[in-house]
Amino acid sequence: MKKKILAVCLAAAACVLLSTTIQTKSMQRNMAQKVLRFHVLANSDSREDQALKLKVRDQVGTLMAEKLKDADSLEESERIVKANLNLIENCAADVISAEGYAYPVSAALENCTFPEKTYGTYTFPGGVYEALRVVIGSGEGHNWWCVMYPNLCFANSMYEVDAGSGEKLREVLDPQEYASVLQKGNYQVRFKLLDLLNQVLE
């Protein structure tokens, strides 16, 4: 009897997870049409290259915080970024040179694949997003991500999301999307299913 119940539970769990996965992917594609990400790739995983990546991130972040401070739409943010790609490259190159390196650097606005990522209380699903992508050297090191529009990168610090930024995100996303990014992915659903299976097996 337990085996039959377990089989039913596993089938139900598979259906729920499949449905949740499809819903999450659909929501991610919709969200990707509303946000702009920021992506910085280090030359390598050496301690020095990773430290350089953070310095480039900080300087480019400071530059773009000023450029984007009055942007009130994704389209305007994209236009500003495109218009300043050379300036962004020069900013990054100046940091690299000042630190004693001769790495090439490139900046582009392009589609990038992101993993699931949390910024403060907001978790964005993994998938393809448009991003300002800054590549240092070979770009083979660990990289850094954030959300450039709505601005979750540059409020107060590069690591904190303030109330104003959160409110802007609420305005950009629809209610279901906003609620989803406030959750830690779909783990709550999975944990409940695991609890149910454990109860059956006890």
GROMACS elastic network, one bead per residue, 0.5 to 0.9 nm:
[ bonds ]
;  ai    aj funct       b0    kb
    1     4     6  0.52357   500
    1     5     6  0.63429   500
    1     6     6  0.85525   500
    2     5     6  0.50537   500
    2     6     6  0.59382   500
    2     7     6  0.84797   500
    2   200     6  0.71607   500
    2   201     6  0.73335   500
    3     7     6  0.60643   500
    3     8     6  0.86060   500
    4     7     6  0.50469   500
    4     8     6  0.62413   500
    4     9     6  0.85967   500
    5     8     6  0.51043   500
    5     9     6  0.61236   500
    5    10     6  0.85600   500
    5   200     6  0.74346   500
    6     9     6  0.50063   500
    6    10     6  0.60402   500
    6    11     6  0.85126   500
    6   197     6  0.70368   500
    6   200     6  0.68325   500
    6   201     6  0.76949   500
    7    10     6  0.51056   500
    7    11     6  0.61247   500
    7    12     6  0.85501   500
    8    11     6  0.51271   500
    8    12     6  0.61277   500
    8    13     6  0.85000   500
    9    12     6  0.50408   500
    9    13     6  0.59690   500
    9    14     6  0.85088   500
    9   193     6  0.83240   500
    9   196     6  0.79604   500
    9   197     6  0.68491   500
    9   200     6  0.86605   500
   10    14     6  0.60631   500
   10    15     6  0.85869   500
   10   193     6  0.88071   500
   10   197     6  0.79045   500
   11    14     6  0.51044   500
   11    15     6  0.62617   500
   11    16     6  0.86758   500
   12    15     6  0.51232   500
   12    16     6  0.61772   500
   12    17     6  0.85872   500
   13    16     6  0.51297   500
   13    17     6  0.60716   500
   13    18     6  0.84520   500
   13   190     6  0.82755   500
   13   193     6  0.63353   500
   13   194     6  0.87957   500
   14    17     6  0.51804   500
   14    18     6  0.59873   500
   14    19     6  0.84753   500
   15    18     6  0.51243   500
   15    19     6  0.60532   500
   15    20     6  0.84640   500
   16    19     6  0.51299   500
   16    20     6  0.60096   500
   16    21     6  0.85005   500
   16   189     6  0.84512   500
   17    21     6  0.59695   500
   17    22     6  0.85470   500
   17   186     6  0.87634   500
   17   189     6  0.80921   500
   17   190     6  0.76130   500
   18    21     6  0.50949   500
   18    22     6  0.62031   500
   18    23     6  0.85505   500
   19    22     6  0.52313   500
   19    23     6  0.61263   500
   19    24     6  0.85499   500
   20    23     6  0.50624   500
   20    24     6  0.59973   500
   20    25     6  0.85797   500
   20   186     6  0.75391   500
   20   189     6  0.87354   500
   21    24     6  0.50727   500
   21    25     6  0.61592   500
   21    26     6  0.85796   500
   21   186     6  0.85136   500
   22    25     6  0.52281   500
   22    26     6  0.61990   500
   22    27     6  0.85832   500
   23    26     6  0.51627   500
   23    27     6  0.60949   500
   23    28     6  0.85409   500
   24    27     6  0.50537   500
   24    28     6  0.60185   500
   24    29     6  0.86585   500
   24   125     6  0.73261   500
   24   180     6  0.87611   500
   24   185     6  0.87471   500
   24   186     6  0.85411   500
   25    28     6  0.50244   500
   25    29     6  0.62998   500
   25    30     6  0.87501   500
   25   125     6  0.79674   500
   25   126     6  0.84503   500
   25   127     6  0.77184   500
   26    29     6  0.52729   500
   26    30     6  0.64613   500
   26    31     6  0.87539   500
   27    30     6  0.51139   500
   27    31     6  0.61140   500
   27    32     6  0.85379   500
   27   125     6  0.85941   500
   27   176     6  0.87493   500
   27   177     6  0.67317   500
   27   180     6  0.88701   500
   28    31     6  0.50179   500
   28    32     6  0.60123   500
   28    33     6  0.88320   500
   28   124     6  0.79526   500
   28   125     6  0.60987   500
   28   126     6  0.74185   500
   28   127     6  0.66757   500
   28   128     6  0.82485   500
   28   129     6  0.88023   500
   28   177     6  0.85175   500
   29    32     6  0.51126   500
   29    33     6  0.68351   500
   29   127     6  0.76175   500
   29   128     6  0.76242   500
   29   129     6  0.82203   500
   30    33     6  0.54817   500
   30    34     6  0.72031   500
   30   177     6  0.86744   500
   31    34     6  0.52360   500
   31    35     6  0.65130   500
   31   124     6  0.89204   500
   31   129     6  0.85768   500
   31   173     6  0.70102   500
   31   174     6  0.89398   500
   31   177     6  0.72753   500
   32    35     6  0.56463   500
   32    36     6  0.76088   500
   32   127     6  0.82796   500
   32   128     6  0.70718   500
   32   129     6  0.51172   500
   32   130     6  0.70621   500
   33    36     6  0.83670   500
   33    74     6  0.85879   500
   33   129     6  0.78538   500
   33   130     6  0.82170   500
   34    73     6  0.87439   500
   34    74     6  0.64350   500
   34   149     6  0.82214   500
   34   150     6  0.85542   500
   34   172     6  0.67269   500
   34   173     6  0.71998   500
   35    74     6  0.64721   500
   35   129     6  0.77192   500
   35   130     6  0.76571   500
   35   131     6  0.87657   500
   35   147     6  0.71490   500
   35   148     6  0.75332   500
   35   149     6  0.53146   500
   35   150     6  0.63255   500
   35   169     6  0.89017   500
   35   172     6  0.81368   500
   35   173     6  0.88614   500
   36    74     6  0.69163   500
   36    77     6  0.79141   500
   36    78     6  0.77485   500
   36   129     6  0.70562   500
   36   130     6  0.56277   500
   36   131     6  0.54322   500
   36   132     6  0.76066   500
   36   146     6  0.89277   500
   36   147     6  0.60245   500
   36   148     6  0.53572   500
   36   150     6  0.72872   500
   36   151     6  0.88077   500
   37   112     6  0.88244   500
   37   129     6  0.67977   500
   37   130     6  0.62091   500
   37   132     6  0.63297   500
   37   133     6  0.84230   500
   37   145     6  0.71194   500
   37   146     6  0.57491   500
   37   149     6  0.68045   500
   37   150     6  0.89890   500
   38   130     6  0.86276   500
   38   131     6  0.52085   500
   38   133     6  0.62064   500
   38   134     6  0.81673   500
   38   144     6  0.80172   500
   38   145     6  0.55591   500
   38   146     6  0.52102   500
   38   147     6  0.58344   500
   38   148     6  0.56297   500
   38   149     6  0.88904   500
   38   153     6  0.83205   500
   39    57     6  0.88683   500
   39   112     6  0.83571   500
   39   131     6  0.64364   500
   39   132     6  0.60251   500
   39   134     6  0.61775   500
   39   135     6  0.83195   500
   39   143     6  0.70398   500
   39   144     6  0.57145   500
   39   146     6  0.68622   500
   39   147     6  0.88660   500
   40    53     6  0.70612   500
   40    54     6  0.85688   500
   40    56     6  0.82291   500
   40    57     6  0.66592   500
   40   132     6  0.82831   500
   40   133     6  0.58907   500
   40   135     6  0.60159   500
   40   136     6  0.77444   500
   40   139     6  0.86077   500
   40   142     6  0.88908   500
   40   143     6  0.55259   500
   40   144     6  0.51766   500
   40   145     6  0.66570   500
   41    44     6  0.85056   500
   41    53     6  0.69916   500
   41   133     6  0.77440   500
   41   134     6  0.62566   500
   41   136     6  0.59780   500
   41   137     6  0.86431   500
   41   138     6  0.86576   500
   41   139     6  0.50677   500
   41   140     6  0.71171   500
   41   141     6  0.63136   500
   41   142     6  0.64606   500
   41   144     6  0.65687   500
   42    45     6  0.72036   500
   42    49     6  0.61147   500
   42    50     6  0.60181   500
   42    51     6  0.88431   500
   42    52     6  0.75721   500
   42    53     6  0.51990   500
   42    54     6  0.86307   500
   42   134     6  0.88197   500
   42   135     6  0.66677   500
   42   136     6  0.52908   500
   42   137     6  0.72123   500
   42   138     6  0.77430   500
   42   139     6  0.51288   500
   42   140     6  0.64054   500
   42   142     6  0.60739   500
   42   143     6  0.58963   500
   42   144     6  0.84350   500
   43    46     6  0.84698   500
   43    49     6  0.59834   500
   43    50     6  0.78249   500
   43    52     6  0.88647   500
   43    53     6  0.79286   500
   43   103     6  0.79627   500
   43   135     6  0.75846   500
   43   136     6  0.51287   500
   43   140     6  0.53715   500
   43   141     6  0.52452   500
   43   142     6  0.83940   500
   44    47     6  0.85618   500
   44    48     6  0.87224   500
   44    49     6  0.57835   500
   44    50     6  0.70575   500
   44   136     6  0.88420   500
   44   137     6  0.82672   500
   44   138     6  0.74155   500
   44   139     6  0.66712   500
   44   140     6  0.50785   500
   44   142     6  0.69986   500
   45    48     6  0.81632   500
   45    49     6  0.63664   500
   45    50     6  0.60043   500
   45   140     6  0.75307   500
   45   142     6  0.59767   500
   46    49     6  0.52731   500
   46    50     6  0.61348   500
   46    51     6  0.85654   500
   46   141     6  0.78315   500
   47    50     6  0.52134   500
   47    51     6  0.61534   500
   47    52     6  0.86106   500
   48    51     6  0.51501   500
   48    52     6  0.61748   500
   48    53     6  0.86644   500
   49    53     6  0.61492   500
   49    54     6  0.88032   500
   49   136     6  0.88987   500
   49   141     6  0.78222   500
   50    53     6  0.50130   500
   50    54     6  0.65485   500
   50    55     6  0.88845   500
   50   141     6  0.74206   500
   50   142     6  0.74605   500
   50   143     6  0.84969   500
   51    54     6  0.52826   500
   51    55     6  0.64926   500
   51    56     6  0.88275   500
   52    55     6  0.50935   500
   52    56     6  0.62124   500
   52    57     6  0.84916   500
   52    95     6  0.81241   500
   52    96     6  0.71078   500
   52    99     6  0.75970   500
   52   136     6  0.89819   500
   53    56     6  0.51590   500
   53    57     6  0.60533   500
   53    58     6  0.86359   500
   53    96     6  0.89403   500
   53   136     6  0.74548   500
   53   143     6  0.80260   500
   53   144     6  0.83275   500
   54    58     6  0.61022   500
   54    59     6  0.86872   500
   54   144     6  0.83220   500
   55    58     6  0.51124   500
   55    59     6  0.63087   500
   55    60     6  0.85726   500
   55    92     6  0.87223   500
   55    95     6  0.71127   500
   55    96     6  0.85550   500
   56    59     6  0.52960   500
   56    60     6  0.60121   500
   56    61     6  0.81567   500
   56    91     6  0.79781   500
   56    92     6  0.54132   500
   56    93     6  0.84144   500
   56    94     6  0.89542   500
   56    95     6  0.60967   500
   56    96     6  0.73513   500
   56   134     6  0.89434   500
   56   136     6  0.88010   500
   57    60     6  0.53198   500
   57    61     6  0.56982   500
   57    62     6  0.84204   500
   57    92     6  0.81314   500
   57   134     6  0.86658   500
   57   144     6  0.82456   500
   58    62     6  0.60663   500
   58    63     6  0.85889   500
   58   158     6  0.76496   500
   59    62     6  0.51279   500
   59    63     6  0.62127   500
   59    64     6  0.86618   500
   59    91     6  0.70432   500
   59    92     6  0.72148   500
   59    95     6  0.76287   500
   60    63     6  0.50132   500
   60    64     6  0.61063   500
   60    65     6  0.84200   500
   60    88     6  0.63249   500
   60    89     6  0.87186   500
   60    91     6  0.64646   500
   60    92     6  0.65517   500
   61    64     6  0.52174   500
   61    65     6  0.59019   500
   61    66     6  0.86938   500
   61   153     6  0.76273   500
   61   154     6  0.67133   500
   61   158     6  0.77739   500
   62    65     6  0.51569   500
   62    66     6  0.66203   500
   62    67     6  0.88635   500
   62   154     6  0.73899   500
   63    66     6  0.56105   500
   63    67     6  0.64813   500
   63    68     6  0.88336   500
   63    88     6  0.77909   500
   63    91     6  0.81154   500
   64    68     6  0.57708   500
   64    69     6  0.80721   500
   64    81     6  0.80062   500
   64    84     6  0.88786   500
   64    88     6  0.82422   500
   64   148     6  0.88013   500
   64   154     6  0.84925   500
   65    68     6  0.53620   500
   65    69     6  0.57608   500
   65   148     6  0.87742   500
   65   151     6  0.84501   500
   65   153     6  0.83180   500
   65   154     6  0.58144   500
   65   155     6  0.83173   500
   66    69     6  0.53286   500
   66    70     6  0.83708   500
   67    70     6  0.76337   500
   67    71     6  0.81749   500
   67    77     6  0.89606   500
   67    80     6  0.72065   500
   67    81     6  0.83711   500
   67    84     6  0.87591   500
   68    71     6  0.51185   500
   68    72     6  0.85817   500
   68    76     6  0.86800   500
   68    77     6  0.64715   500
   68    80     6  0.71638   500
   68    81     6  0.83480   500
   68   148     6  0.87358   500
   68   149     6  0.86553   500
   68   151     6  0.85765   500
   69    72     6  0.85219   500
   69   151     6  0.86937   500
   71    74     6  0.79352   500
   71    75     6  0.88449   500
   71    76     6  0.58708   500
   71    77     6  0.57597   500
   71    80     6  0.83154   500
   71   149     6  0.86598   500
   72    75     6  0.86215   500
   72    76     6  0.68667   500
   72    77     6  0.75937   500
   72   149     6  0.88277   500
   72   150     6  0.84051   500
   73    76     6  0.52757   500
   73    77     6  0.62610   500
   73    78     6  0.86809   500
   73   149     6  0.79136   500
   73   150     6  0.81580   500
   73   172     6  0.86693   500
   74    77     6  0.50455   500
   74    78     6  0.61359   500
   74    79     6  0.86012   500
   74   149     6  0.64743   500
   74   150     6  0.77949   500
   75    78     6  0.51268   500
   75    79     6  0.62084   500
   75    80     6  0.86944   500
   76    79     6  0.50359   500
   76    80     6  0.61937   500
   76    81     6  0.86202   500
   77    80     6  0.51577   500
   77    81     6  0.61678   500
   77    82     6  0.85983   500
   77   148     6  0.84873   500
   77   149     6  0.69821   500
   78    81     6  0.51594   500
   78    82     6  0.60937   500
   78    83     6  0.85269   500
   78   109     6  0.79096   500
   78   132     6  0.88614   500
   79    82     6  0.52065   500
   79    83     6  0.61302   500
   79    84     6  0.86955   500
   80    83     6  0.51351   500
   80    84     6  0.62871   500
   80    85     6  0.88119   500
   81    84     6  0.51878   500
   81    85     6  0.61625   500
   81    88     6  0.85968   500
   81   108     6  0.87268   500
   81   109     6  0.74357   500
   81   132     6  0.73812   500
   82    85     6  0.54937   500
   82    86     6  0.86961   500
   82   108     6  0.78030   500
   82   109     6  0.68048   500
   82   132     6  0.88911   500
   83    86     6  0.78594   500
   83    87     6  0.85316   500
   84    87     6  0.50818   500
   84    88     6  0.60741   500
   84    89     6  0.86489   500
   85    89     6  0.62038   500
   85    90     6  0.85965   500
   85   106     6  0.86789   500
   85   107     6  0.59239   500
   85   108     6  0.66005   500
   85   109     6  0.82095   500
   85   132     6  0.88244   500
   86    89     6  0.50950   500
   86    90     6  0.61491   500
   86    91     6  0.85370   500
   86   106     6  0.88282   500
   86   107     6  0.75915   500
   87    90     6  0.50403   500
   87    91     6  0.60453   500
   87    92     6  0.86072   500
   88    91     6  0.50406   500
   88    92     6  0.62198   500
   88    93     6  0.84988   500
   88   106     6  0.86217   500
   88   107     6  0.66751   500
   88   134     6  0.84616   500
   89    92     6  0.51645   500
   89    93     6  0.59692   500
   89    94     6  0.85269   500
   89   105     6  0.63942   500
   89   106     6  0.58491   500
   89   107     6  0.56514   500
   89   134     6  0.78525   500
   90    94     6  0.60293   500
   90    95     6  0.86706   500
   90   105     6  0.86126   500
   91    94     6  0.52404   500
   91    95     6  0.65533   500
   91    96     6  0.88558   500
   92    95     6  0.52246   500
   92    96     6  0.62836   500
   92    97     6  0.86769   500
   92   105     6  0.69927   500
   92   106     6  0.85662   500
   92   107     6  0.89013   500
   92   134     6  0.83350   500
   92   136     6  0.84087   500
   93    96     6  0.50329   500
   93    97     6  0.60515   500
   93    98     6  0.84437   500
   93   102     6  0.84590   500
   93   103     6  0.80279   500
   93   104     6  0.73529   500
   93   105     6  0.63623   500
   93   106     6  0.88813   500
   93   136     6  0.88899   500
   94    97     6  0.51584   500
   94    98     6  0.59850   500
   94    99     6  0.85746   500
   95    98     6  0.50803   500
   95    99     6  0.62251   500
   95   100     6  0.88044   500
   95   101     6  0.88829   500
   96    99     6  0.52598   500
   96   100     6  0.65835   500
   96   101     6  0.54197   500
   96   102     6  0.67807   500
   96   103     6  0.69542   500
   96   104     6  0.86692   500
   96   105     6  0.86347   500
   96   136     6  0.86376   500
   97   100     6  0.51226   500
   97   101     6  0.52499   500
   97   102     6  0.61166   500
   97   103     6  0.81510   500
   98   101     6  0.74899   500
  102   137     6  0.84985   500
  103   136     6  0.65013   500
  103   138     6  0.82379   500
  104   135     6  0.83853   500
  104   136     6  0.63026   500
  104   137     6  0.50749   500
  104   138     6  0.82530   500
  105   134     6  0.70620   500
  105   135     6  0.55729   500
  105   137     6  0.58717   500
  105   138     6  0.87917   500
  105   139     6  0.89955   500
  106   133     6  0.79464   500
  106   134     6  0.56653   500
  106   135     6  0.53178   500
  106   136     6  0.68816   500
  106   137     6  0.84607   500
  107   132     6  0.68903   500
  107   133     6  0.55729   500
  107   135     6  0.65627   500
  108   131     6  0.80362   500
  108   132     6  0.57382   500
  108   133     6  0.53444   500
  108   134     6  0.67369   500
  108   135     6  0.87763   500
  109   130     6  0.68909   500
  109   131     6  0.55629   500
  109   133     6  0.61592   500
  109   134     6  0.89809   500
  110   129     6  0.82338   500
  110   130     6  0.53780   500
  110   131     6  0.55694   500
  110   132     6  0.66629   500
  110   133     6  0.69741   500
  111   128     6  0.62675   500
  111   129     6  0.54136   500
  111   131     6  0.60386   500
  111   132     6  0.87309   500
  111   133     6  0.87895   500
  112   127     6  0.81647   500
  112   128     6  0.54162   500
  112   129     6  0.55325   500
  112   130     6  0.61100   500
  112   131     6  0.64080   500
  112   133     6  0.80106   500
  113   126     6  0.74115   500
  113   127     6  0.53995   500
  113   129     6  0.64093   500
  113   130     6  0.87380   500
  114   117     6  0.77442   500
  114   125     6  0.82540   500
  114   126     6  0.52324   500
  114   127     6  0.53677   500
  114   128     6  0.61271   500
  114   129     6  0.70711   500
  114   145     6  0.81280   500
  115   124     6  0.84686   500
  115   125     6  0.70232   500
  115   127     6  0.64839   500
  115   128     6  0.89033   500
  116   123     6  0.69449   500
  116   124     6  0.56445   500
  116   127     6  0.76790   500
  116   185     6  0.79566   500
  117   122     6  0.82976   500
  117   123     6  0.55460   500
  117   124     6  0.53989   500
  117   125     6  0.67749   500
  117   126     6  0.70890   500
  117   145     6  0.80648   500
  117   146     6  0.82978   500
  118   121     6  0.69357   500
  118   122     6  0.54740   500
  118   124     6  0.62652   500
  118   125     6  0.88704   500
  118   146     6  0.87930   500
  118   181     6  0.86652   500
  118   184     6  0.80725   500
  119   122     6  0.51560   500
  119   123     6  0.62612   500
  119   124     6  0.81247   500
  119   146     6  0.72793   500
  119   147     6  0.83426   500
  119   152     6  0.73855   500
  119   153     6  0.86767   500
  119   159     6  0.74754   500
  119   160     6  0.75124   500
  119   161     6  0.71037   500
  120   123     6  0.80249   500
  120   152     6  0.88413   500
  120   159     6  0.75898   500
  120   160     6  0.61561   500
  120   161     6  0.58260   500
  120   162     6  0.89055   500
  121   161     6  0.80144   500
  121   181     6  0.80872   500
  121   182     6  0.60419   500
  121   183     6  0.80087   500
  121   184     6  0.85985   500
  122   161     6  0.87899   500
  122   166     6  0.86695   500
  122   178     6  0.87854   500
  122   180     6  0.86621   500
  122   181     6  0.50595   500
  122   183     6  0.71800   500
  122   184     6  0.79225   500
  123   180     6  0.79397   500
  123   182     6  0.62279   500
  123   183     6  0.65590   500
  123   184     6  0.59634   500
  123   185     6  0.67401   500
  124   180     6  0.83381   500
  124   181     6  0.55811   500
  124   182     6  0.87021   500
  124   184     6  0.87618   500
  124   185     6  0.78642   500
  125   180     6  0.89976   500
  125   181     6  0.77216   500
  125   185     6  0.69145   500
  126   129     6  0.88470   500
  130   133     6  0.89596   500
  131   147     6  0.85186   500
  131   148     6  0.81342   500
  132   148     6  0.82904   500
  134   139     6  0.87982   500
  135   138     6  0.73756   500
  135   139     6  0.52868   500
  135   140     6  0.89693   500
  136   139     6  0.53647   500
  136   140     6  0.87110   500
  137   140     6  0.81392   500
  138   141     6  0.81462   500
  139   142     6  0.83252   500
  139   143     6  0.82693   500
  140   143     6  0.84692   500
  146   151     6  0.88365   500
  146   152     6  0.68123   500
  146   153     6  0.58369   500
  146   158     6  0.86334   500
  146   159     6  0.89292   500
  147   150     6  0.66633   500
  147   151     6  0.61050   500
  147   152     6  0.52264   500
  147   153     6  0.59268   500
  148   152     6  0.61639   500
  148   153     6  0.59038   500
  148   154     6  0.79399   500
  149   152     6  0.71395   500
  149   153     6  0.85578   500
  149   169     6  0.84284   500
  150   153     6  0.87898   500
  150   165     6  0.68798   500
  150   166     6  0.85062   500
  150   168     6  0.62714   500
  150   169     6  0.57153   500
  150   172     6  0.75213   500
  151   154     6  0.63840   500
  151   155     6  0.71050   500
  151   161     6  0.85156   500
  151   165     6  0.59757   500
  151   166     6  0.87077   500
  151   168     6  0.80164   500
  151   169     6  0.80949   500
  152   155     6  0.65708   500
  152   158     6  0.80238   500
  152   159     6  0.82964   500
  152   160     6  0.75313   500
  152   161     6  0.55475   500
  152   162     6  0.80011   500
  152   165     6  0.60284   500
  152   166     6  0.77536   500
  152   169     6  0.85056   500
  153   156     6  0.87551   500
  153   157     6  0.72692   500
  153   159     6  0.66988   500
  153   160     6  0.74842   500
  153   161     6  0.73823   500
  154   157     6  0.56502   500
  154   158     6  0.51755   500
  154   159     6  0.79574   500
  154   160     6  0.81544   500
  154   161     6  0.83343   500
  155   158     6  0.69052   500
  155   159     6  0.83569   500
  155   160     6  0.68141   500
  155   161     6  0.63519   500
  155   162     6  0.63229   500
  155   164     6  0.85220   500
  155   165     6  0.71734   500
  156   159     6  0.82693   500
  156   160     6  0.67676   500
  156   161     6  0.78852   500
  156   162     6  0.73743   500
  157   160     6  0.57140   500
  157   161     6  0.81821   500
  158   161     6  0.84382   500
  161   164     6  0.82278   500
  161   165     6  0.62154   500
  161   166     6  0.67746   500
  162   165     6  0.54443   500
  162   166     6  0.63800   500
  162   167     6  0.88094   500
  163   166     6  0.50573   500
  163   167     6  0.61631   500
  163   168     6  0.86822   500
  164   167     6  0.51166   500
  164   168     6  0.62989   500
  164   169     6  0.87110   500
  165   168     6  0.51032   500
  165   169     6  0.62809   500
  165   170     6  0.87052   500
  166   169     6  0.50745   500
  166   170     6  0.63015   500
  166   171     6  0.88148   500
  167   171     6  0.63959   500
  167   172     6  0.88404   500
  168   171     6  0.50668   500
  168   172     6  0.63626   500
  168   173     6  0.88147   500
  169   172     6  0.51364   500
  169   173     6  0.61859   500
  169   178     6  0.74941   500
  170   173     6  0.54958   500
  170   174     6  0.72543   500
  170   175     6  0.74375   500
  170   177     6  0.87877   500
  170   178     6  0.58983   500
  170   179     6  0.89322   500
  171   174     6  0.74059   500
  171   175     6  0.88444   500
  171   178     6  0.88541   500
  172   178     6  0.86545   500
  173   176     6  0.79668   500
  173   177     6  0.57465   500
  173   178     6  0.56075   500
  174   177     6  0.53409   500
  174   178     6  0.61027   500
  174   179     6  0.86187   500
  175   178     6  0.51433   500
  175   179     6  0.60962   500
  175   180     6  0.85857   500
  176   179     6  0.51511   500
  176   180     6  0.61873   500
  176   181     6  0.88844   500
  177   180     6  0.50651   500
  177   181     6  0.64352   500
  177   182     6  0.88692   500
  178   181     6  0.54012   500
  178   182     6  0.65996   500
  179   182     6  0.53153   500
  179   183     6  0.69344   500
  180   183     6  0.53962   500
  180   184     6  0.81554   500
  180   185     6  0.74165   500
  180   186     6  0.88238   500
  181   184     6  0.73318   500
  181   185     6  0.74776   500
  182   185     6  0.85610   500
  183   186     6  0.75475   500
  183   187     6  0.87472   500
  183   188     6  0.85519   500
  184   187     6  0.65585   500
  184   188     6  0.77489   500
  185   188     6  0.78211   500
  186   189     6  0.56498   500
  186   190     6  0.66837   500
  186   191     6  0.89575   500
  187   191     6  0.60324   500
  187   192     6  0.86020   500
  188   191     6  0.51414   500
  188   192     6  0.62941   500
  188   193     6  0.87194   500
  189   192     6  0.52877   500
  189   193     6  0.63835   500
  189   194     6  0.87738   500
  190   193     6  0.51201   500
  190   194     6  0.62096   500
  190   195     6  0.86325   500
  191   194     6  0.50285   500
  191   195     6  0.61294   500
  191   196     6  0.86121   500
  192   195     6  0.50297   500
  192   196     6  0.62226   500
  192   197     6  0.87259   500
  193   196     6  0.50526   500
  193   197     6  0.62998   500
  193   198     6  0.86519   500
  194   197     6  0.51036   500
  194   198     6  0.61510   500
  194   199     6  0.86417   500
  195   198     6  0.50941   500
  195   199     6  0.62542   500
  195   200     6  0.87767   500
  196   199     6  0.51734   500
  196   200     6  0.64304   500
  196   201     6  0.88412   500
  197   200     6  0.51184   500
  197   201     6  0.62851   500
  197   202     6  0.87384   500
  198   201     6  0.51307   500
  198   202     6  0.61758   500
  199   202     6  0.53211   500
